[in-house]
Amino acid sequence: LKLYLNSLNMTSYPDPQQLAATLRADLSACAGAAVEVAVLDRSQWPATTAPEGVCIDDVPLTGTLVYQPDPDLLRCSSPATTVDETLCSHLLRSRCPVTSQPDWASLVIAYHGQAIDRAGLLAYLVSYRDHQGFHEQCIERIFMDLMARCKPESLSVTGYFLRRGGIDINPRRSHNRTLPPWRRWTRQ
């Protein structure tokens, strides 16, 4: 089932009902019996199980998407304003350099500095889709690219990766010495 669902990673559907219909048809054919499928919108998840911050996943992306990390997509908002904010996304996906299997993560970026352009940040995170890198390397690279391009006064980047073999891998790179407690999200 995991491999089947992963085969749909880069497929775009016009709406959740179309995705549910595809899943229902394929799984029913495989099971030899009717299978019911419900696709939940992120807003239907319990509020206590989602990462903190403003989710940027619904920010519209324009232009051609690239699927290798491109720090040139990162930029600060205009006009220059200093903010203290936390942003999150559930759309970070990279590939394991050993197995080439996809690794999904919820990402939390907390920073103080000039406001980061959200569309550019989301396009940058999506650009990891075909990148082969270990979890820790991806988080380190995101941290370093944000520092180089946006120059925040303080920055913390945490990746809450989906479990593999029952093992939680939640790398964090931060300027802060005091870190919030470890958490596990519903999506993990």
PyMOL CGO cylinders between C-alpha atoms (Angstrom):
from pymol import cmd
from pymol.cgo import CYLINDER

trace = [
    CYLINDER, 0.00, 0.00, 0.00, 2.85, 2.38, 0.87, 0.3, 1, 1, 1, 1, 1, 1,
    CYLINDER, 2.85, 2.38, 0.87, 4.49, 1.86, -2.53, 0.3, 1, 1, 1, 1, 1, 1,
    CYLINDER, 4.49, 1.86, -2.53, 1.16, 2.36, -4.30, 0.3, 1, 1, 1, 1, 1, 1,
    CYLINDER, 1.16, 2.36, -4.30, 0.47, 5.61, -2.43, 0.3, 1, 1, 1, 1, 1, 1,
    CYLINDER, 0.47, 5.61, -2.43, 4.04, 6.79, -3.08, 0.3, 1, 1, 1, 1, 1, 1,
    CYLINDER, 4.04, 6.79, -3.08, 3.48, 6.17, -6.80, 0.3, 1, 1, 1, 1, 1, 1,
    CYLINDER, 3.48, 6.17, -6.80, 0.88, 8.96, -6.67, 0.3, 1, 1, 1, 1, 1, 1,
    CYLINDER, 0.88, 8.96, -6.67, 3.22, 11.51, -5.01, 0.3, 1, 1, 1, 1, 1, 1,
    CYLINDER, 3.22, 11.51, -5.01, 3.69, 13.68, -8.07, 0.3, 1, 1, 1, 1, 1, 1,
    CYLINDER, 3.69, 13.68, -8.07, 0.16, 13.24, -9.46, 0.3, 1, 1, 1, 1, 1, 1,
    CYLINDER, 0.16, 13.24, -9.46, -2.13, 16.26, -9.38, 0.3, 1, 1, 1, 1, 1, 1,
    CYLINDER, -2.13, 16.26, -9.38, -5.90, 15.88, -8.98, 0.3, 1, 1, 1, 1, 1, 1,
    CYLINDER, -5.90, 15.88, -8.98, -8.43, 18.65, -9.62, 0.3, 1, 1, 1, 1, 1, 1,
    CYLINDER, -8.43, 18.65, -9.62, -10.11, 18.03, -6.26, 0.3, 1, 1, 1, 1, 1, 1,
    CYLINDER, -10.11, 18.03, -6.26, -10.12, 15.60, -3.29, 0.3, 1, 1, 1, 1, 1, 1,
    CYLINDER, -10.12, 15.60, -3.29, -13.14, 13.73, -4.68, 0.3, 1, 1, 1, 1, 1, 1,
    CYLINDER, -13.14, 13.73, -4.68, -11.18, 12.79, -7.80, 0.3, 1, 1, 1, 1, 1, 1,
    CYLINDER, -11.18, 12.79, -7.80, -8.33, 11.45, -5.66, 0.3, 1, 1, 1, 1, 1, 1,
    CYLINDER, -8.33, 11.45, -5.66, -10.79, 9.48, -3.50, 0.3, 1, 1, 1, 1, 1, 1,
    CYLINDER, -10.79, 9.48, -3.50, -12.41, 7.99, -6.62, 0.3, 1, 1, 1, 1, 1, 1,
    CYLINDER, -12.41, 7.99, -6.62, -9.02, 6.86, -7.95, 0.3, 1, 1, 1, 1, 1, 1,
    CYLINDER, -9.02, 6.86, -7.95, -8.05, 5.32, -4.62, 0.3, 1, 1, 1, 1, 1, 1,
    CYLINDER, -8.05, 5.32, -4.62, -11.45, 3.67, -4.24, 0.3, 1, 1, 1, 1, 1, 1,
    CYLINDER, -11.45, 3.67, -4.24, -11.31, 2.11, -7.72, 0.3, 1, 1, 1, 1, 1, 1,
    CYLINDER, -11.31, 2.11, -7.72, -7.71, 0.89, -7.46, 0.3, 1, 1, 1, 1, 1, 1,
    CYLINDER, -7.71, 0.89, -7.46, -8.02, -0.48, -3.91, 0.3, 1, 1, 1, 1, 1, 1,
    CYLINDER, -8.02, -0.48, -3.91, -11.37, -2.16, -4.61, 0.3, 1, 1, 1, 1, 1, 1,
    CYLINDER, -11.37, -2.16, -4.61, -9.90, -3.87, -7.68, 0.3, 1, 1, 1, 1, 1, 1,
    CYLINDER, -9.90, -3.87, -7.68, -6.93, -5.07, -5.62, 0.3, 1, 1, 1, 1, 1, 1,
    CYLINDER, -6.93, -5.07, -5.62, -9.04, -6.24, -2.66, 0.3, 1, 1, 1, 1, 1, 1,
    CYLINDER, -9.04, -6.24, -2.66, -11.72, -7.86, -4.80, 0.3, 1, 1, 1, 1, 1, 1,
    CYLINDER, -11.72, -7.86, -4.80, -14.38, -6.06, -2.75, 0.3, 1, 1, 1, 1, 1, 1,
    CYLINDER, -14.38, -6.06, -2.75, -15.68, -2.54, -2.29, 0.3, 1, 1, 1, 1, 1, 1,
    CYLINDER, -15.68, -2.54, -2.29, -13.29, -0.28, -0.38, 0.3, 1, 1, 1, 1, 1, 1,
    CYLINDER, -13.29, -0.28, -0.38, -14.44, 3.03, 1.09, 0.3, 1, 1, 1, 1, 1, 1,
    CYLINDER, -14.44, 3.03, 1.09, -12.02, 5.97, 1.04, 0.3, 1, 1, 1, 1, 1, 1,
    CYLINDER, -12.02, 5.97, 1.04, -12.22, 9.36, 2.75, 0.3, 1, 1, 1, 1, 1, 1,
    CYLINDER, -12.22, 9.36, 2.75, -9.74, 12.12, 2.00, 0.3, 1, 1, 1, 1, 1, 1,
    CYLINDER, -9.74, 12.12, 2.00, -9.44, 14.54, 4.91, 0.3, 1, 1, 1, 1, 1, 1,
    CYLINDER, -9.44, 14.54, 4.91, -8.55, 18.16, 4.40, 0.3, 1, 1, 1, 1, 1, 1,
    CYLINDER, -8.55, 18.16, 4.40, -5.86, 19.51, 6.71, 0.3, 1, 1, 1, 1, 1, 1,
    CYLINDER, -5.86, 19.51, 6.71, -8.53, 21.66, 8.38, 0.3, 1, 1, 1, 1, 1, 1,
    CYLINDER, -8.53, 21.66, 8.38, -10.25, 18.46, 9.58, 0.3, 1, 1, 1, 1, 1, 1,
    CYLINDER, -10.25, 18.46, 9.58, -7.22, 17.34, 11.62, 0.3, 1, 1, 1, 1, 1, 1,
    CYLINDER, -7.22, 17.34, 11.62, -7.43, 17.91, 15.36, 0.3, 1, 1, 1, 1, 1, 1,
    CYLINDER, -7.43, 17.91, 15.36, -5.95, 21.34, 16.12, 0.3, 1, 1, 1, 1, 1, 1,
    CYLINDER, -5.95, 21.34, 16.12, -3.80, 19.99, 18.95, 0.3, 1, 1, 1, 1, 1, 1,
    CYLINDER, -3.80, 19.99, 18.95, -1.81, 17.74, 16.64, 0.3, 1, 1, 1, 1, 1, 1,
    CYLINDER, -1.81, 17.74, 16.64, -0.53, 20.22, 14.08, 0.3, 1, 1, 1, 1, 1, 1,
    CYLINDER, -0.53, 20.22, 14.08, 2.79, 22.08, 14.13, 0.3, 1, 1, 1, 1, 1, 1,
    CYLINDER, 2.79, 22.08, 14.13, 2.77, 25.60, 15.48, 0.3, 1, 1, 1, 1, 1, 1,
    CYLINDER, 2.77, 25.60, 15.48, 2.86, 28.60, 13.20, 0.3, 1, 1, 1, 1, 1, 1,
    CYLINDER, 2.86, 28.60, 13.20, 1.21, 29.77, 10.02, 0.3, 1, 1, 1, 1, 1, 1,
    CYLINDER, 1.21, 29.77, 10.02, 0.89, 27.00, 7.43, 0.3, 1, 1, 1, 1, 1, 1,
    CYLINDER, 0.89, 27.00, 7.43, 2.07, 28.17, 4.00, 0.3, 1, 1, 1, 1, 1, 1,
    CYLINDER, 2.07, 28.17, 4.00, 0.87, 25.12, 2.04, 0.3, 1, 1, 1, 1, 1, 1,
    CYLINDER, 0.87, 25.12, 2.04, -2.03, 26.98, 0.41, 0.3, 1, 1, 1, 1, 1, 1,
    CYLINDER, -2.03, 26.98, 0.41, 0.11, 29.83, -0.91, 0.3, 1, 1, 1, 1, 1, 1,
    CYLINDER, 0.11, 29.83, -0.91, -0.32, 29.84, -4.71, 0.3, 1, 1, 1, 1, 1, 1,
    CYLINDER, -0.32, 29.84, -4.71, 2.77, 28.83, -6.67, 0.3, 1, 1, 1, 1, 1, 1,
    CYLINDER, 2.77, 28.83, -6.67, 3.33, 30.28, -10.12, 0.3, 1, 1, 1, 1, 1, 1,
    CYLINDER, 3.33, 30.28, -10.12, 5.78, 29.50, -12.86, 0.3, 1, 1, 1, 1, 1, 1,
    CYLINDER, 5.78, 29.50, -12.86, 7.63, 26.29, -13.55, 0.3, 1, 1, 1, 1, 1, 1,
    CYLINDER, 7.63, 26.29, -13.55, 8.45, 24.25, -10.48, 0.3, 1, 1, 1, 1, 1, 1,
    CYLINDER, 8.45, 24.25, -10.48, 11.94, 22.80, -10.12, 0.3, 1, 1, 1, 1, 1, 1,
    CYLINDER, 11.94, 22.80, -10.12, 12.64, 19.60, -8.23, 0.3, 1, 1, 1, 1, 1, 1,
    CYLINDER, 12.64, 19.60, -8.23, 16.21, 20.14, -7.07, 0.3, 1, 1, 1, 1, 1, 1,
    CYLINDER, 16.21, 20.14, -7.07, 16.98, 22.58, -4.23, 0.3, 1, 1, 1, 1, 1, 1,
    CYLINDER, 16.98, 22.58, -4.23, 17.18, 26.10, -5.61, 0.3, 1, 1, 1, 1, 1, 1,
    CYLINDER, 17.18, 26.10, -5.61, 18.11, 28.75, -3.00, 0.3, 1, 1, 1, 1, 1, 1,
    CYLINDER, 18.11, 28.75, -3.00, 17.51, 31.47, -5.60, 0.3, 1, 1, 1, 1, 1, 1,
    CYLINDER, 17.51, 31.47, -5.60, 13.79, 30.94, -4.92, 0.3, 1, 1, 1, 1, 1, 1,
    CYLINDER, 13.79, 30.94, -4.92, 14.26, 32.36, -1.40, 0.3, 1, 1, 1, 1, 1, 1,
    CYLINDER, 14.26, 32.36, -1.40, 13.73, 36.08, -1.02, 0.3, 1, 1, 1, 1, 1, 1,
    CYLINDER, 13.73, 36.08, -1.02, 12.60, 38.61, 1.53, 0.3, 1, 1, 1, 1, 1, 1,
    CYLINDER, 12.60, 38.61, 1.53, 9.26, 40.37, 1.27, 0.3, 1, 1, 1, 1, 1, 1,
    CYLINDER, 9.26, 40.37, 1.27, 9.09, 43.91, -0.01, 0.3, 1, 1, 1, 1, 1, 1,
    CYLINDER, 9.09, 43.91, -0.01, 8.91, 46.41, 1.56, 0.3, 1, 1, 1, 1, 1, 1,
    CYLINDER, 8.91, 46.41, 1.56, 11.37, 45.38, 4.24, 0.3, 1, 1, 1, 1, 1, 1,
    CYLINDER, 11.37, 45.38, 4.24, 9.63, 44.64, 7.53, 0.3, 1, 1, 1, 1, 1, 1,
    CYLINDER, 9.63, 44.64, 7.53, 11.05, 42.95, 10.59, 0.3, 1, 1, 1, 1, 1, 1,
    CYLINDER, 11.05, 42.95, 10.59, 8.91, 40.13, 11.95, 0.3, 1, 1, 1, 1, 1, 1,
    CYLINDER, 8.91, 40.13, 11.95, 9.04, 37.47, 14.63, 0.3, 1, 1, 1, 1, 1, 1,
    CYLINDER, 9.04, 37.47, 14.63, 7.11, 34.56, 13.14, 0.3, 1, 1, 1, 1, 1, 1,
    CYLINDER, 7.11, 34.56, 13.14, 6.79, 30.81, 12.83, 0.3, 1, 1, 1, 1, 1, 1,
    CYLINDER, 6.79, 30.81, 12.83, 5.90, 29.23, 9.49, 0.3, 1, 1, 1, 1, 1, 1,
    CYLINDER, 5.90, 29.23, 9.49, 5.16, 25.58, 8.78, 0.3, 1, 1, 1, 1, 1, 1,
    CYLINDER, 5.16, 25.58, 8.78, 4.64, 23.33, 5.78, 0.3, 1, 1, 1, 1, 1, 1,
    CYLINDER, 4.64, 23.33, 5.78, 3.71, 19.69, 5.29, 0.3, 1, 1, 1, 1, 1, 1,
    CYLINDER, 3.71, 19.69, 5.29, 5.07, 19.64, 1.73, 0.3, 1, 1, 1, 1, 1, 1,
    CYLINDER, 5.07, 19.64, 1.73, 8.76, 18.95, 2.26, 0.3, 1, 1, 1, 1, 1, 1,
    CYLINDER, 8.76, 18.95, 2.26, 9.73, 15.78, 0.46, 0.3, 1, 1, 1, 1, 1, 1,
    CYLINDER, 9.73, 15.78, 0.46, 13.20, 14.52, -0.31, 0.3, 1, 1, 1, 1, 1, 1,
    CYLINDER, 13.20, 14.52, -0.31, 14.52, 11.11, -1.29, 0.3, 1, 1, 1, 1, 1, 1,
    CYLINDER, 14.52, 11.11, -1.29, 16.60, 8.70, 0.76, 0.3, 1, 1, 1, 1, 1, 1,
    CYLINDER, 16.60, 8.70, 0.76, 20.10, 8.57, -0.78, 0.3, 1, 1, 1, 1, 1, 1,
    CYLINDER, 20.10, 8.57, -0.78, 20.29, 4.83, 0.00, 0.3, 1, 1, 1, 1, 1, 1,
    CYLINDER, 20.29, 4.83, 0.00, 16.86, 3.50, -1.09, 0.3, 1, 1, 1, 1, 1, 1,
    CYLINDER, 16.86, 3.50, -1.09, 15.58, 6.44, -3.19, 0.3, 1, 1, 1, 1, 1, 1,
    CYLINDER, 15.58, 6.44, -3.19, 12.27, 6.13, -1.29, 0.3, 1, 1, 1, 1, 1, 1,
    CYLINDER, 12.27, 6.13, -1.29, 10.47, 9.42, -0.58, 0.3, 1, 1, 1, 1, 1, 1,
    CYLINDER, 10.47, 9.42, -0.58, 10.88, 11.00, 2.86, 0.3, 1, 1, 1, 1, 1, 1,
    CYLINDER, 10.88, 11.00, 2.86, 8.03, 13.34, 3.85, 0.3, 1, 1, 1, 1, 1, 1,
    CYLINDER, 8.03, 13.34, 3.85, 8.26, 15.93, 6.61, 0.3, 1, 1, 1, 1, 1, 1,
    CYLINDER, 8.26, 15.93, 6.61, 6.36, 18.69, 8.32, 0.3, 1, 1, 1, 1, 1, 1,
    CYLINDER, 6.36, 18.69, 8.32, 8.73, 21.61, 8.60, 0.3, 1, 1, 1, 1, 1, 1,
    CYLINDER, 8.73, 21.61, 8.60, 8.66, 24.39, 11.20, 0.3, 1, 1, 1, 1, 1, 1,
    CYLINDER, 8.66, 24.39, 11.20, 10.68, 27.54, 10.60, 0.3, 1, 1, 1, 1, 1, 1,
    CYLINDER, 10.68, 27.54, 10.60, 10.81, 30.08, 13.43, 0.3, 1, 1, 1, 1, 1, 1,
    CYLINDER, 10.81, 30.08, 13.43, 12.75, 33.27, 12.83, 0.3, 1, 1, 1, 1, 1, 1,
    CYLINDER, 12.75, 33.27, 12.83, 13.23, 36.92, 13.70, 0.3, 1, 1, 1, 1, 1, 1,
    CYLINDER, 13.23, 36.92, 13.70, 14.28, 39.23, 10.91, 0.3, 1, 1, 1, 1, 1, 1,
    CYLINDER, 14.28, 39.23, 10.91, 13.10, 40.59, 7.60, 0.3, 1, 1, 1, 1, 1, 1,
    CYLINDER, 13.10, 40.59, 7.60, 9.90, 38.85, 6.48, 0.3, 1, 1, 1, 1, 1, 1,
    CYLINDER, 9.90, 38.85, 6.48, 10.51, 35.85, 4.23, 0.3, 1, 1, 1, 1, 1, 1,
    CYLINDER, 10.51, 35.85, 4.23, 8.44, 35.75, 1.05, 0.3, 1, 1, 1, 1, 1, 1,
    CYLINDER, 8.44, 35.75, 1.05, 6.07, 32.81, 1.62, 0.3, 1, 1, 1, 1, 1, 1,
    CYLINDER, 6.07, 32.81, 1.62, 5.56, 31.88, -2.04, 0.3, 1, 1, 1, 1, 1, 1,
    CYLINDER, 5.56, 31.88, -2.04, 9.32, 31.78, -2.59, 0.3, 1, 1, 1, 1, 1, 1,
    CYLINDER, 9.32, 31.78, -2.59, 9.81, 29.72, 0.58, 0.3, 1, 1, 1, 1, 1, 1,
    CYLINDER, 9.81, 29.72, 0.58, 7.13, 27.22, -0.46, 0.3, 1, 1, 1, 1, 1, 1,
    CYLINDER, 7.13, 27.22, -0.46, 8.59, 26.92, -3.99, 0.3, 1, 1, 1, 1, 1, 1,
    CYLINDER, 8.59, 26.92, -3.99, 12.02, 26.36, -2.40, 0.3, 1, 1, 1, 1, 1, 1,
    CYLINDER, 12.02, 26.36, -2.40, 10.68, 23.59, -0.13, 0.3, 1, 1, 1, 1, 1, 1,
    CYLINDER, 10.68, 23.59, -0.13, 8.91, 21.93, -3.08, 0.3, 1, 1, 1, 1, 1, 1,
    CYLINDER, 8.91, 21.93, -3.08, 12.21, 22.05, -4.99, 0.3, 1, 1, 1, 1, 1, 1,
    CYLINDER, 12.21, 22.05, -4.99, 13.50, 19.27, -2.68, 0.3, 1, 1, 1, 1, 1, 1,
    CYLINDER, 13.50, 19.27, -2.68, 11.14, 16.71, -4.30, 0.3, 1, 1, 1, 1, 1, 1,
    CYLINDER, 11.14, 16.71, -4.30, 13.86, 14.84, -6.24, 0.3, 1, 1, 1, 1, 1, 1,
    CYLINDER, 13.86, 14.84, -6.24, 16.81, 15.74, -3.99, 0.3, 1, 1, 1, 1, 1, 1,
    CYLINDER, 16.81, 15.74, -3.99, 18.57, 12.76, -2.44, 0.3, 1, 1, 1, 1, 1, 1,
    CYLINDER, 18.57, 12.76, -2.44, 19.71, 13.64, 1.06, 0.3, 1, 1, 1, 1, 1, 1,
    CYLINDER, 19.71, 13.64, 1.06, 19.55, 12.39, 4.61, 0.3, 1, 1, 1, 1, 1, 1,
    CYLINDER, 19.55, 12.39, 4.61, 17.05, 14.12, 6.89, 0.3, 1, 1, 1, 1, 1, 1,
    CYLINDER, 17.05, 14.12, 6.89, 19.73, 15.95, 8.87, 0.3, 1, 1, 1, 1, 1, 1,
    CYLINDER, 19.73, 15.95, 8.87, 21.49, 17.15, 5.71, 0.3, 1, 1, 1, 1, 1, 1,
    CYLINDER, 21.49, 17.15, 5.71, 18.25, 18.54, 4.28, 0.3, 1, 1, 1, 1, 1, 1,
    CYLINDER, 18.25, 18.54, 4.28, 17.48, 20.50, 7.45, 0.3, 1, 1, 1, 1, 1, 1,
    CYLINDER, 17.48, 20.50, 7.45, 21.05, 21.82, 7.64, 0.3, 1, 1, 1, 1, 1, 1,
    CYLINDER, 21.05, 21.82, 7.64, 20.92, 22.93, 4.00, 0.3, 1, 1, 1, 1, 1, 1,
    CYLINDER, 20.92, 22.93, 4.00, 17.55, 24.66, 4.46, 0.3, 1, 1, 1, 1, 1, 1,
    CYLINDER, 17.55, 24.66, 4.46, 18.93, 26.46, 7.53, 0.3, 1, 1, 1, 1, 1, 1,
    CYLINDER, 18.93, 26.46, 7.53, 22.10, 27.56, 5.73, 0.3, 1, 1, 1, 1, 1, 1,
    CYLINDER, 22.10, 27.56, 5.73, 20.22, 28.68, 2.60, 0.3, 1, 1, 1, 1, 1, 1,
    CYLINDER, 20.22, 28.68, 2.60, 17.78, 30.75, 4.68, 0.3, 1, 1, 1, 1, 1, 1,
    CYLINDER, 17.78, 30.75, 4.68, 20.69, 32.31, 6.58, 0.3, 1, 1, 1, 1, 1, 1,
    CYLINDER, 20.69, 32.31, 6.58, 22.56, 33.15, 3.38, 0.3, 1, 1, 1, 1, 1, 1,
    CYLINDER, 22.56, 33.15, 3.38, 19.57, 34.50, 1.41, 0.3, 1, 1, 1, 1, 1, 1,
    CYLINDER, 19.57, 34.50, 1.41, 17.40, 36.13, 4.10, 0.3, 1, 1, 1, 1, 1, 1,
    CYLINDER, 17.40, 36.13, 4.10, 19.89, 36.84, 6.88, 0.3, 1, 1, 1, 1, 1, 1,
    CYLINDER, 19.89, 36.84, 6.88, 17.50, 36.52, 9.86, 0.3, 1, 1, 1, 1, 1, 1,
    CYLINDER, 17.50, 36.52, 9.86, 18.75, 37.63, 13.28, 0.3, 1, 1, 1, 1, 1, 1,
    CYLINDER, 18.75, 37.63, 13.28, 17.67, 34.28, 14.73, 0.3, 1, 1, 1, 1, 1, 1,
    CYLINDER, 17.67, 34.28, 14.73, 16.49, 31.10, 13.02, 0.3, 1, 1, 1, 1, 1, 1,
    CYLINDER, 16.49, 31.10, 13.02, 15.30, 27.63, 13.95, 0.3, 1, 1, 1, 1, 1, 1,
    CYLINDER, 15.30, 27.63, 13.95, 14.43, 24.94, 11.39, 0.3, 1, 1, 1, 1, 1, 1,
    CYLINDER, 14.43, 24.94, 11.39, 12.88, 21.64, 12.52, 0.3, 1, 1, 1, 1, 1, 1,
    CYLINDER, 12.88, 21.64, 12.52, 11.84, 18.73, 10.34, 0.3, 1, 1, 1, 1, 1, 1,
    CYLINDER, 11.84, 18.73, 10.34, 9.28, 16.23, 11.65, 0.3, 1, 1, 1, 1, 1, 1,
    CYLINDER, 9.28, 16.23, 11.65, 9.82, 13.34, 9.23, 0.3, 1, 1, 1, 1, 1, 1,
    CYLINDER, 9.82, 13.34, 9.23, 7.43, 10.45, 8.78, 0.3, 1, 1, 1, 1, 1, 1,
    CYLINDER, 7.43, 10.45, 8.78, 8.60, 7.38, 10.64, 0.3, 1, 1, 1, 1, 1, 1,
    CYLINDER, 8.60, 7.38, 10.64, 10.63, 4.71, 8.93, 0.3, 1, 1, 1, 1, 1, 1,
    CYLINDER, 10.63, 4.71, 8.93, 10.82, 1.36, 10.70, 0.3, 1, 1, 1, 1, 1, 1,
    CYLINDER, 10.82, 1.36, 10.70, 9.21, 2.91, 13.76, 0.3, 1, 1, 1, 1, 1, 1,
    CYLINDER, 9.21, 2.91, 13.76, 12.05, 5.39, 14.24, 0.3, 1, 1, 1, 1, 1, 1,
    CYLINDER, 12.05, 5.39, 14.24, 11.35, 9.10, 14.72, 0.3, 1, 1, 1, 1, 1, 1,
    CYLINDER, 11.35, 9.10, 14.72, 13.83, 11.41, 13.05, 0.3, 1, 1, 1, 1, 1, 1,
    CYLINDER, 13.83, 11.41, 13.05, 13.21, 15.06, 13.89, 0.3, 1, 1, 1, 1, 1, 1,
    CYLINDER, 13.21, 15.06, 13.89, 16.38, 17.04, 13.12, 0.3, 1, 1, 1, 1, 1, 1,
    CYLINDER, 16.38, 17.04, 13.12, 16.61, 20.64, 14.25, 0.3, 1, 1, 1, 1, 1, 1,
    CYLINDER, 16.61, 20.64, 14.25, 19.13, 23.36, 13.45, 0.3, 1, 1, 1, 1, 1, 1,
    CYLINDER, 19.13, 23.36, 13.45, 18.83, 26.48, 15.54, 0.3, 1, 1, 1, 1, 1, 1,
    CYLINDER, 18.83, 26.48, 15.54, 20.51, 29.57, 16.95, 0.3, 1, 1, 1, 1, 1, 1,
    CYLINDER, 20.51, 29.57, 16.95, 18.48, 29.13, 20.11, 0.3, 1, 1, 1, 1, 1, 1,
    CYLINDER, 18.48, 29.13, 20.11, 19.98, 27.32, 23.06, 0.3, 1, 1, 1, 1, 1, 1,
    CYLINDER, 19.98, 27.32, 23.06, 16.58, 26.80, 24.69, 0.3, 1, 1, 1, 1, 1, 1,
    CYLINDER, 16.58, 26.80, 24.69, 14.46, 24.58, 22.49, 0.3, 1, 1, 1, 1, 1, 1,
    CYLINDER, 14.46, 24.58, 22.49, 10.78, 23.71, 22.82, 0.3, 1, 1, 1, 1, 1, 1,
    CYLINDER, 10.78, 23.71, 22.82, 9.94, 20.18, 23.99, 0.3, 1, 1, 1, 1, 1, 1,
    CYLINDER, 9.94, 20.18, 23.99, 10.00, 17.31, 21.51, 0.3, 1, 1, 1, 1, 1, 1,
    CYLINDER, 10.00, 17.31, 21.51, 6.60, 16.60, 19.94, 0.3, 1, 1, 1, 1, 1, 1,
    CYLINDER, 6.60, 16.60, 19.94, 5.02, 14.08, 17.63, 0.3, 1, 1, 1, 1, 1, 1,
    CYLINDER, 5.02, 14.08, 17.63, 2.41, 15.23, 15.13, 0.3, 1, 1, 1, 1, 1, 1,
    CYLINDER, 2.41, 15.23, 15.13, -0.58, 13.30, 13.73, 0.3, 1, 1, 1, 1, 1, 1,
    CYLINDER, -0.58, 13.30, 13.73, 1.00, 13.31, 10.28, 0.3, 1, 1, 1, 1, 1, 1,
    CYLINDER, 1.00, 13.31, 10.28, 4.08, 11.43, 11.56, 0.3, 1, 1, 1, 1, 1, 1,
]
cmd.load_cgo(trace, "trace")
